[in-house]
Amino acid sequence: MISLLLLSLSTAPDALGQNLFCLCGCAQTVASCPHPNCSEYAPERGVYGRKYLEADLAAFRAEGLSNDEILDAMARKYGERVLTIPRARGLGIWAWIAPGLALGAGLGAVVWFLARERTAGETEA
């Protein structure tokens, strides 16, 4: 029974692979990169295939790092662009703030427009 559970856990999709972009240019996560043998490597262009990223993940796991420590280590090595969810610090905080600001500005513009139309319709009548 326990061996079946361990087998199912070992074949489950890698949760960390869902939190990291593959840097081969496919714009997918490491876990969902469509290239079966994604091994492109061109550091001068910032291109690192899934095989290299998975090897780093395995090395960091072997060091005993936690998931957050692994994500931080990957971000230090490859830059923040490797993270699918930007960190809420530094410039990455704008990825969290900007949508709310844009939504607020859009709602404000709609309210202003509707109020203007309403007052314009009342003055004409």
Order of alpha helices (4+ residues) and beta strands (2+ residues): alpha-alpha-beta-beta-alpha-alpha-alpha
